[in-house]
Amino acid sequence: MDAEYEKICLYCEHAAPSYDSERMLCDLRGIVGAGHKCRKFIYDPLKRIPRPPKKPELDGMPEI
């Protein structure tokens, strides 16, 4: 498991997005902020948005 995620409701199994991108609907706490933290956090890897891949450097490529 990747330890680079934050333990916030945005990535929690108990939370679902609401109409507002700043708020989450938590099964346990009700309406909370996307950055809210609690002890019942369970990481859901499907909610994480992966970083875009790095583009390769073109300095060493020959000119065509």
C-alpha positions in Angstrom: 0.0 0.0 0.0 1.3 3.4 -0.9 2.0 5.5 2.2 2.0 8.8 0.3 -1.7 9.5 0.7 -3.2 11.7 3.4 -5.6 10.2 5.9 -8.5 12.5 5.0 -12.2 11.9 4.1 -11.5 12.4 0.4 -9.8 8.9 0.4 -11.9 7.2 3.0 -14.1 4.2 2.4 -16.9 5.7 4.6 -17.2 9.0 2.7 -18.9 9.8 -0.6 -18.7 13.0 -2.6 -21.6 15.5 -2.3 -22.9 18.2 -4.6 -20.1 20.5 -3.3 -16.5 19.5 -4.0 -15.5 20.9 -0.6 -17.8 18.6 1.3 -18.1 14.8 1.8 -21.0 12.7 3.0 -19.6 10.4 5.7 -21.5 7.3 6.8 -20.4 7.8 10.4 -20.2 11.6 10.8 -22.6 13.1 8.3 -21.5 16.1 6.2 -17.8 16.9 6.7 -15.1 18.8 4.8 -13.1 16.9 2.2 -10.0 17.4 4.4 -11.6 16.2 7.6 -9.7 13.5 9.6 -11.1 11.0 12.1 -9.9 7.7 13.7 -12.4 5.6 11.7 -10.4 6.2 8.5 -10.2 3.3 6.1 -8.2 3.9 2.9 -10.1 3.3 -0.4 -7.5 3.0 -3.3 -10.2 3.6 -5.9 -10.8 7.1 -4.7 -7.2 8.2 -5.2 -6.5 10.2 -8.4 -3.0 9.0 -9.7 -0.4 11.5 -10.6 0.1 12.0 -14.3 3.2 10.1 -15.7 6.4 12.0 -16.1 7.2 13.0 -19.7 10.6 11.6 -20.9 13.4 14.1 -21.4 14.1 14.7 -25.1 17.6 16.2 -24.7 19.3 12.9 -25.7 17.1 12.2 -28.7 18.6 12.7 -32.2 17.1 15.3 -34.5 15.1 14.1 -37.4 
